[in-house]
Amino acid sequence: MTTYLFNPPAIPSLPIQGRDERFPINRLFFVGRNYHAHAVEMGKPVDKSVERPFYFTKAPQTLTPSGATVAYPPETSNYHFEMELVVAIGKPGFRVKAEDAHTVIYGYAVGLDMTRRDLQLVARDKGRPWDLGKDVEQSSVCSAIVPMPGQIVEHGAIALEVNGQTKQSSDVDRLIWNVREIIADLSLFYHLLPGDLIYTGTPEGVGAVLPGDHITGRVAGVAEGTRAVFGEPWQADFWTAERQADRRLRHRGPRGAQTVRGGLAREGARGRSRSPAVDPARDQGQSRVTARLARREQRYRRRALRAVAQAFRTRLRCRYGQPSSPVSKTW
């Protein structure tokens, strides 16, 4: 029996519609720029006559089941949704011919490829890998697998709504490379295995999400859809702002103020305090300090959110010009 230094993570999996078993996930493949309209909106049109599909991967640990609350990731102010048809592989395949592609398919699902768009575009323009923009924690949202062994989905409306408002609307028949062609090409590079998921690409209309947004997506004939709720930014974002504010406060005021403003704010979050010994008779005063720290934490949170919003507006102005431009209005 193998002994590990620590407990290995659980195998990622998805529910299977109509079955008790779950679908274990092996790898996550993604097809880039596979709808003409989306390729155009990203500034990189595709000429199928001279190009082949291109792919990127994400860690299986990024998989998130439909209906989950997804935390807004750190180090981005432009987190985009991308609705996609997902192919679930059920049998091994290598150098599969297009006419035989249906033989390796187990079923389909509906998925979201969430993207740090600002980081992705920087990497793209500099010729760097997309990992920081794409391989993001909780960024591969997916519905339950719908068993459709041996079937090829050639058409079906694909749509995404944010807070009830339609943002993406197209049809699977507009894929540049269809399901058969994707499997045939991808299997030239990889031995496809049961448990592999292939996100086939997103149509036009991608856009940014904000904390609190509710996303619903669907593909006709495959699944009613996948759902995700976007929560507040990672606590690390606020911790950074709070730490910076504490650093500024420590450089001014008497030493006693440094302890309350800096040390107690940080150490209280860790479950211990560096404040001087407190006499029981001073409980009331300590309560006032606690309340003051709570108010300060709220101010730090508001400052962090304002900083994110300002960075986002600045990025738009640098990229698209004046905020009154049509592109800016869509955001």
ChimeraX attribute file (.defattr): number of C-alpha atoms within 10 A of each C-alpha:
attribute: neighborCount
match mode: 1-to-1
recipient: residues
	/A:1	3
	/A:2	3
	/A:3	6
	/A:4	7
	/A:5	5
	/A:6	6
	/A:7	7
	/A:8	7
	/A:9	7
	/A:10	7
	/A:11	11
	/A:12	18
	/A:13	20
	/A:14	20
	/A:15	18
	/A:16	17
	/A:17	15
	/A:18	10
	/A:19	11
	/A:20	8
	/A:21	11
	/A:22	14
	/A:23	20
	/A:24	15
	/A:25	20
	/A:26	17
	/A:27	18
	/A:28	21
	/A:29	19
	/A:30	21
	/A:31	19
	/A:32	16
	/A:33	25
	/A:34	24
	/A:35	23
	/A:36	20
	/A:37	19
	/A:38	20
	/A:39	17
	/A:40	13
	/A:41	13
	/A:42	13
	/A:43	9
	/A:44	12
	/A:45	15
	/A:46	19
	/A:47	10
	/A:48	12
	/A:49	6
	/A:50	6
	/A:51	8
	/A:52	14
	/A:53	16
	/A:54	13
	/A:55	16
	/A:56	15
	/A:57	16
	/A:58	19
	/A:59	17
	/A:60	22
	/A:61	20
	/A:62	17
	/A:63	23
	/A:64	23
	/A:65	22
	/A:66	23
	/A:67	17
	/A:68	16
	/A:69	17
	/A:70	21
	/A:71	18
	/A:72	25
	/A:73	23
	/A:74	16
	/A:75	17
	/A:76	18
	/A:77	24
	/A:78	22
	/A:79	21
	/A:80	18
	/A:81	24
	/A:82	21
	/A:83	34
	/A:84	27
	/A:85	25
	/A:86	26
	/A:87	26
	/A:88	26
	/A:89	25
	/A:90	21
	/A:91	15
	/A:92	16
	/A:93	22
	/A:94	17
	/A:95	16
	/A:96	22
	/A:97	16
	/A:98	15
	/A:99	10
	/A:100	14
	/A:101	21
	/A:102	21
	/A:103	17
	/A:104	22
	/A:105	26
	/A:106	20
	/A:107	24
	/A:108	28
	/A:109	29
	/A:110	28
	/A:111	33
	/A:112	30
	/A:113	23
	/A:114	23
	/A:115	27
	/A:116	26
	/A:117	21
	/A:118	18
	/A:119	19
	/A:120	18
	/A:121	15
	/A:122	14
	/A:123	16
	/A:124	12
	/A:125	8
	/A:126	9
	/A:127	9
	/A:128	12
	/A:129	13
	/A:130	19
	/A:131	17
	/A:132	17
	/A:133	21
	/A:134	23
	/A:135	21
	/A:136	20
	/A:137	19
	/A:138	20
	/A:139	27
	/A:140	25
	/A:141	22
	/A:142	29
	/A:143	26
	/A:144	23
	/A:145	25
	/A:146	21
	/A:147	19
	/A:148	17
	/A:149	17
	/A:150	14
	/A:151	15
	/A:152	17
	/A:153	18
	/A:154	13
	/A:155	15
	/A:156	17
	/A:157	15
	/A:158	24
	/A:159	22
	/A:160	28
	/A:161	17
	/A:162	20
	/A:163	13
	/A:164	11
	/A:165	11
	/A:166	14
	/A:167	18
	/A:168	20
	/A:169	18
	/A:170	19
	/A:171	16
	/A:172	23
	/A:173	16
	/A:174	17
	/A:175	19
	/A:176	20
	/A:177	20
	/A:178	18
	/A:179	23
	/A:180	18
	/A:181	18
	/A:182	21
	/A:183	27
	/A:184	19
	/A:185	19
	/A:186	20
	/A:187	19
	/A:188	14
	/A:189	10
	/A:190	11
	/A:191	12
	/A:192	23
	/A:193	19
	/A:194	19
	/A:195	21
	/A:196	22
	/A:197	25
	/A:198	26
	/A:199	28
	/A:200	27
	/A:201	25
	/A:202	32
	/A:203	26
	/A:204	20
	/A:205	19
	/A:206	19
	/A:207	17
	/A:208	17
	/A:209	20
	/A:210	16
	/A:211	13
	/A:212	15
	/A:213	14
	/A:214	19
	/A:215	24
	/A:216	22
	/A:217	28
	/A:218	25
	/A:219	27
	/A:220	15
	/A:221	13
	/A:222	21
	/A:223	18
	/A:224	14
	/A:225	23
	/A:226	24
	/A:227	24
	/A:228	21
	/A:229	21
	/A:230	18
	/A:231	17
	/A:232	15
	/A:233	19
	/A:234	14
	/A:235	13
	/A:236	12
	/A:237	18
	/A:238	20
	/A:239	17
	/A:240	13
	/A:241	19
	/A:242	23
	/A:243	15
	/A:244	13
	/A:245	16
	/A:246	20
	/A:247	15
	/A:248	13
	/A:249	16
	/A:250	17
	/A:251	11
	/A:252	10
	/A:253	10
	/A:254	9
	/A:255	11
	/A:256	10
	/A:257	13
	/A:258	19
	/A:259	17
	/A:260	22
	/A:261	22
	/A:262	22
	/A:263	17
	/A:264	20
	/A:265	21
	/A:266	18
	/A:267	13
	/A:268	14
	/A:269	10
	/A:270	9
	/A:271	7
	/A:272	10
	/A:273	16
	/A:274	14
	/A:275	14
	/A:276	9
	/A:277	7
	/A:278	10
	/A:279	8
	/A:280	8
	/A:281	8
	/A:282	9
	/A:283	11
	/A:284	10
	/A:285	11
	/A:286	14
	/A:287	11
	/A:288	11
	/A:289	15
	/A:290	16
	/A:291	12
	/A:292	13
	/A:293	18
	/A:294	13
	/A:295	12
	/A:296	16
	/A:297	17
	/A:298	13
	/A:299	13
	/A:300	21
	/A:301	18
	/A:302	14
	/A:303	16
	/A:304	19
	/A:305	18
	/A:306	12
	/A:307	14
	/A:308	17
	/A:309	14
	/A:310	13
	/A:311	15
	/A:312	16
	/A:313	16
	/A:314	14
	/A:315	15
	/A:316	17
	/A:317	15
	/A:318	11
	/A:319	11
	/A:320	14
	/A:321	13
	/A:322	12
	/A:323	15
	/A:324	10
	/A:325	11
	/A:326	10
	/A:327	13
	/A:328	15
	/A:329	8
	/A:330	8
	/A:331	11
